[in-house]
Amino acid sequence: MDLSDYKREKYLSLTTFRADGSAVTTPVWFAEDDGALFVCTDGDSHKVRRLQRNRAVEITPCSLSGTPTRAPIAATASLLSAA
């Protein structure tokens, strides 16, 4: 999927995975830049803790309430510093 399609979307359903493999889905605001999606969250959030263990995620556009508007796709997250 071409991530530039996400430019028209406002919310992203981000699924991260707990240590036991169970999924945790959270609607988030995001930005798209040159084919990459960026999400901002607190460095000590549970999302970040899960991503430190497992960078595999699933993403899909969603409504404000988190209802997906398309099928999810597998992706790999990278953690960036606030700087």
Order of alpha helices (4+ residues) and beta strands (2+ residues): beta-beta-beta-beta-alpha-beta-beta
